[in-house]
Amino acid sequence: AFVGAIDRLPLPVKSSPGFLVNRALTPYMLEAMVMLDEGIDQTVIDAAATKFGMPMGPIELADQVGLDICLDVGDMLRSKFGDALPPTPAWLREKVAKGELGRKTGRGFYAWRGGKAEKLPGPPGPQGLVEPTPEMIDRLVLPMSNVCVACLREGIVDNADVVDGAMIFGTGYAPFRGGPLNYARTRGPENVAATLRALAQKFGDRFAPDAGWETFK
């Protein structure tokens, strides 16, 4: 009643590292940093997310949250879930040690002026500016659906619609997609699980589909 009175959506969850929202959002932001390590420009990574319908990309979001907080949450969740999460890059620790924490210090991945990120496109590749690919989008968004299915299977949360509401209101997940579980239902759980298996073969076991996909409808 109190949470409703302050105009927020209450999410009943069992105690678990990262609960739901942080646990689902962390692989999204860490995968973006792995993509940076692969030489993909940060503006392209952010464009992949906004093309899907996110209000901002994971790199800009990390700057908004604070890179020190991202690092702490990433370390805590990796201590629990290990290689199910993307690795935390060493250069992220260096940025935090240098005080480049994002919006609150004026510089993180982007330089910030007047509360806005200055987005300068990177140097064009041989074929001009790189466009976000469907694979980039899948690498960012499907792990969120995978975590949400895992949380349902583990009983951390017991209602798929409430999970979707929490992700939309708590993270800004593309509202017209209806949340990570509704998106998976619309796309087809078998398609999502097969795509995750293909990503796992190419990029590593962090993409392995959760057992919950076998019973998700």
CORCORLIN-V682877 format. One record per backbone hydrogen bond with DSSP energy under -1.0 kcal/mol. NH is the residue of the N-H (numbers start at 1). CO is the residue of the C=O. E is the energy in kcal/mol with one decimal. If there is no record, write none. Layout:
NH,CO,E ; NH,CO,E
This chain:
5,1,-2.1 ; 6,2,-1.4 ; 7,4,-1.8 ; 8,3,-2.1 ; 14,156,-2.0 ; 19,16,-2.9 ; 23,18,-1.6 ; 24,20,-2.4 ; 25,21,-2.4 ; 26,22,-2.1 ; 29,25,-1.9 ; 30,26,-2.9 ; 31,27,-2.5 ; 32,28,-1.2 ; 33,29,-1.2 ; 34,30,-1.9 ; 35,31,-2.3 ; 36,32,-1.7 ; 37,33,-1.9 ; 38,34,-1.2 ; 39,36,-1.9 ; 40,35,-2.1 ; 45,41,-2.0 ; 46,42,-2.5 ; 47,43,-1.9 ; 48,44,-1.9 ; 49,45,-1.4 ; 50,46,-2.3 ; 51,47,-2.2 ; 52,48,-1.2 ; 53,49,-1.2 ; 54,49,-2.3 ; 61,57,-2.3 ; 62,58,-2.0 ; 63,59,-1.8 ; 64,60,-2.1 ; 65,61,-2.9 ; 66,62,-2.4 ; 67,101,-2.3 ; 70,66,-2.4 ; 71,67,-2.2 ; 72,68,-2.2 ; 73,69,-2.8 ; 74,70,-2.6 ; 75,71,-2.6 ; 76,72,-2.3 ; 77,73,-2.7 ; 78,74,-2.4 ; 79,75,-1.8 ; 81,77,-3.7 ; 82,78,-2.0 ; 84,81,-1.8 ; 85,82,-1.8 ; 92,89,-1.2 ; 94,90,-1.6 ; 95,91,-2.3 ; 96,92,-2.3 ; 97,93,-2.7 ; 98,94,-1.9 ; 99,96,-1.4 ; 100,95,-2.6 ; 101,99,-1.5 ; 102,107,-2.3 ; 103,63,-1.6 ; 105,102,-1.4 ; 108,110,-2.5 ; 112,106,-2.6 ; 113,116,-2.7 ; 116,113,-1.7 ; 118,111,-3.0 ; 125,128,-1.9 ; 128,125,-2.0 ; 137,133,-1.9 ; 138,134,-2.6 ; 139,135,-2.5 ; 140,136,-1.5 ; 141,137,-2.8 ; 142,138,-2.0 ; 145,141,-1.3 ; 146,142,-2.5 ; 147,143,-2.4 ; 148,144,-2.1 ; 149,145,-2.3 ; 150,146,-2.1 ; 151,147,-2.7 ; 152,148,-1.8 ; 153,149,-2.7 ; 154,150,-2.6 ; 155,152,-1.0 ; 156,151,-2.0 ; 157,151,-1.3 ; 163,159,-1.9 ; 164,160,-2.3 ; 165,161,-2.4 ; 166,162,-2.6 ; 167,163,-2.2 ; 168,164,-2.2 ; 169,165,-2.9 ; 170,166,-2.7 ; 171,167,-1.4 ; 172,168,-1.2 ; 173,167,-1.9 ; 177,174,-1.8 ; 178,175,-1.9 ; 183,179,-2.6 ; 184,180,-1.5 ; 185,181,-2.4 ; 186,182,-2.7 ; 187,183,-2.7 ; 188,184,-2.2 ; 192,188,-2.4 ; 193,189,-2.6 ; 194,190,-2.5 ; 195,191,-2.6 ; 196,192,-2.5 ; 197,193,-2.2 ; 198,194,-2.2 ; 199,195,-2.4 ; 200,196,-2.5 ; 201,197,-2.1 ; 202,198,-1.6 ; 203,199,-3.5 ; 204,200,-1.6 ; 207,204,-1.7 ; 208,205,-2.0 ; 213,210,-1.7 ; 214,211,-1.7 ; 215,212,-1.1 ; 216,212,-1.1
